[in-house]
């Protein structure tokens, strides 16, 4: 009979169960590595394709500048910032 709060000791694992778990772990590890390799190859192929496209665009001279120089704003005096333009003639 089990008393509330008492923990049951773990059931001993047989040699057959250990061997089965080991075999399943190996299969799972191989499957995970295969999936990882497939993902890495797809990533590498996509990166190479994009690089080739970029180099072709640059060679054609149609490279678009991503950053354009913004015109600088004129510096205003403090008076202009404090007084609205409609009232500036009255001050």
N, C-alpha and C positions, 0 to 999 in steps of 0.2 A: 504494500500500500504506500502511496506517495503522499507526503505531507506538503501542503501549500507552501510555495517558496523553495522547495527542495529541487535541486537540479539532478536530472537523471544522467548517469555517466554515459559517455558516448559508447555506442555499440562497436565492438571490435570488427575491423574490416578483414575479410579473408584475403588470401593471396590471389584468388581468382578475380575478386572485385578490384583489387589494386592493379592487377595487370590490365583489366578491362578499362579502368579509368585512365591508365597511362596510355593505352592505345588510342582512346578517344581524344585525349589531350594532344597527342601527336598529330592526329588527323585534323583537329580543329586549328592547330598552329599552322600546318601546311596550307589549309584553306585560307586562313587569314593572310599569310604571306603571299599567296597567289593573288588574292584580291588587291593587296597593297601594290604588288608589282604591276597589275593591270592598270590601276589608278595612276601610278607613277608614269607608265608609258603613255597613257592618254594625255596626261598633263604635259609631258615633254613634247609629244607630237603637236599639241595645240600651241605651245610656246614657240616651237620652231616655225610653225605655219604663220603665226602672227608676226614673228620677227622677219620672215621672208616678205610678207606683205608690207611691213613698215619700210624695209630697205628698198623695195620696189617703188613705193610712193616717194621716198626721198630721192631716189635716182631719177625719177620722172620730174622732180622739181615741183611737185604739188603739195609740198609740206605746208600745213597750215600752222601758223603761229598760235599757240594756245594762250599766250599771255600778251595782251596788247597794252602799250603804255597808256595809262589814263592821263588825261590833261590835268594839270595841277590847278587847284582852286586858288583864287586870289586871296591873299591875306587881308582880312578886314580889320579896321581899327576897333577898339572896344566901344566907341560911340555908336558905330553902326550896329553892333550886336545888341546894345541895350535899348536903343530908341527905334521904334518902328519907322519905316521909310515915310509913311504918310505924315508923321508928326515931326520928322527931322527938320523941316523948314521952319517950324515954330519954336524950336528950342534955341 
